[in-house]
């Protein structure tokens, strides 16, 4: 059987690489829990309370140390996307160096869009959302971004923190003249959707933002606001019973949640 020559590890790595290239919203999440992703599993994210600061008097002492209560939230790996395609002869497909990568690149592109849409959907439950606003001028777009950035900074997000402003195409057309640094000469950043900088924040263009039927939900956040974990759970070749062909299937599992709600602000806007 030709599928015996299939290299699942190689192609799993290829798909993962393609996902990393094409994800825009996922790219700006906290992904330190990536290796713990498994379908149906839960990742425990631990947090620590900050100690109190007090006046110190020499010779008096400090008293008993404060007991800190830790916090934790769970990240459920409850999302799964798969592909399953069939070819007449897998050996021929793998023997053509330019063909197999194209097929798997398309699979990776569609998976990446699904993952980005999932992250975007988390915006609907954000604690800080603007009211629904029709935006028709650059001044209106800029004012909404400024308000969102102010919300984050009043929540102790520093200007030096990694902040991303993710906007939809219509909003970008209005907002782009406010960008202080364009990324037109950096192919790697352009591939990630980065179009410029504004007020110490990176600006990203995406077609995958959540829409409630009226408004796009633009996201202004730090890269720690949303936790995301993903894994290519399996890639394998098999022989379909009813066909004289080989088939390849793969599974990507993932999960995400807002873990620092004070570091996410959402702009609800429409044309």
Buried (B, 14 or more C-beta within 10 A) or exposed (E): EBBEEBEBEEBBEBBBEBBBBBBBBBBBBBBEBBEBBBBEBEBEBEEEEEEEEEEEEEEEEEEEEEEEEEEEBEBEBEBBBEBEBBBEEBBEBBEEEEEBBEBBBEBBBEBBBBBBBBBBBBBEEBEBBBEEBEBEEBEBBBEBBEBBBEBBBEBEBEEEBEBBBBBBEBBBBBBBEBBEEEBEEEEEBEEBBBBBBBBEBBBBBBEBBBBEEEBBBBBBBBBBBBBBBBBBBBBBBBBEEEEEBBBBBBBBBBBBBBBBBBBBBBBBBBE
